[in-house]
Amino acid sequence: MPSPYGFDVFENCLTCKWKADRFFCNLEGKALEAFDHLTFTSVYPAGSVLYAEGEMPRGVFMLCKGRVKMSVSSSEGKTLITRIVEAGEVLGMSSTIATSAYKATAETIEPSQVNFVKRDDFLRFIKEHGDACFSAAQQLSEECHSANDHIRSLGLSHSAGEKLAHLILSWCTEQGKESDQGIRVKLLMTHQEISQMIGTSRETVTRLFGDLKEKKIISIKGSTLLVHNKPALEALVLL
């Protein structure tokens, strides 16, 4: 079924063409069929809040297509983006399992297909299917590693420039595509969002991007970032 955003919507997990090689997308046979029966499919535009920090969990959100930013806020209104979730992950799982409030706000940064599963249905599902329980453990483990890397980058980096270089290198690893001109990365975050991810100001991010472009390390055209000199970028990371 086509969506208003230029991609097809697949409401059946068994025939979905968006299946990623990750976690719950890798379920097979009866487990995948059981999971499919529990899901409610929706399509969201960019900027949609799936759930907010502090809300009690209604269930989990399977990100089938698109990307979602996870952020936390202080009482003074400061926001820190903790990570970007790619398709193939389940959002809100730790809070759903622990029956505790969502620890972050989940907001789409591009049009996305999301499958929702009610809390009680999800808990019963992972109890009844061992492979699903193992997939949940794998994802929660990866989230811990990701959080540790982010804390390390924020806490031990010596400058905002080092933090930005570290972030760009992580994009290259996670989604970069080799080309004749360098490593191509889809850049969907604004300078404000990037500043919220590395704990600095928007003006500083704009200046740092300008410095990297002037040194021919990167170039940006529209929503595409090209890393022309990865070794030079790596030299900026002292960790």
Disulfide bonds with the S-S distance in Angstrom:
none
